[in-house]
Amino acid sequence: MDYIQKQAYQNAKNLIQKAQTSNGFLAGIDDVANYKRIWTRDGVICGLAALLDGDEGLVNTMKATLETLAKHQHEMGNIPSNVDCETGEVSFGGLAGRVDTLAWFVIGICQYAHLSNDITFFKQHKSAIYKCLKLMQAWEFNHGDLMYVPRSGNWADEYPTQGFILYDQLLRVWAIRCVLHFEDDQALKDKHDTILNKININYKKRQTSEKVYHPKAYKQLEQLDYWVATLEPGGYQTQFDAFANSLILMLDIGDNNDHKLLLEYCNALKNKLALKSLPAFWPVIQESDKDWDLLTNNCKYAFRNYPYQFHNGGTWPMVNGFYGIGLCQQNQNEEANKVLEQISTLNAKANWGFYENFDSKTKEPNGVKYCTWSAAATIMLTQFLNGKQWIGLKNL
């Protein structure tokens, strides 16, 4: 690791250490909006970085994060979007409930139990895990193996995707694989295989004789180099979702040709943009597009999804961190190193401001400063390039 990358890593670790509390990791260290709370998604991602780093204090904070979330699990199985430990306020979502928190919680429990060699922790939370798995199955609604996600139901909470969103299906696959690392559960294994098959045949146009989920929509689907964002009763939303496609690479889903086409697409896309990094979603939704009204109305307070910003084509270090990990899993370490260098460049802006996201056109920082999962991206990808691993990444 050269001097610049060592500096980037230490600054990232310093920020995450500042975000430690007795109840877990905060999403940010500035008292902005709701960021000084324990968030499932942000907290677990910071914790995944902590586990790879191995620092005892950070690992203990990951444990505290998970315990806080478990303590506030709803009787129906829902995992909070965030918890304010000072006021006791628990949120399960703003304009819609959050679906992806369940999978992140399960993944977090399993990774902690494995990487800290604390199998008892998994056993203590086994009932909470299975409540999550049962609720994810209930959210299929039609028992068709794919979860139905409401608009605003995951990390892209102000972006107009809805339905059978690929990102959420992939997190569920990873969560199930993590549980199967500890449990010999044939029914769960069968469920994993069925979900995986549905993903393989429904989110990319293929020559297949298998029964697709939405035949009319599938017939109209173009053959693309990436996996599309979502399918809903009204048809496909064919945007490129960088987080979902990073998970495709990370979880090694699809065949070698799928990976080749996806890697070529990602490389071409990031290299044509000013920041040389992947945008969260692409193409950008403009005022003239049919989804513009859905985008502008889908916010509880202030509108942030201007073209090339936030989820609407904005660049997130956190998302690019998972892309880099996907590259590592596809034996593309040289390219992953380039991604890490660019993440460090972004995080270093404004005297190591670790901004939430950036305008992909102007290169200006956006969102919250000192965002902990932007720092986590540096730690996670650095450790993967050093040979560290999480469980559940390989197919069963």
URKAHU-V376868 format. One record per run of one state. SS is the DSSP state (A for helix, B for strand, O for the rest). FROM is the first residue (numbers start at 1). TO is the last residue. Records with the same first field share a line. If there is no record, write none. Layout:
BEGIN
SS=FROM-TO  FROM-TO
END
This chain:
BEGIN
O=1-2  19-19  22-23  27-27  29-37  54-55  72-81  84-89  92-99  116-118  125-125  139-148  150-162  183-185  203-214  221-227  233-234  251-255  273-278  280-280  283-291  298-308  310-311  314-314  316-316  330-332  353-356  359-364  367-370  386-396
A=3-18  40-53  56-71  100-115  119-124  126-138  166-182  186-202  215-220  242-250  256-272  292-297  317-329  333-352  372-385
B=20-21  24-26  28-28  38-39  82-83  90-91  149-149  163-165  228-232  235-241  279-279  281-282  309-309  312-313  315-315  357-358  365-366  371-371
END
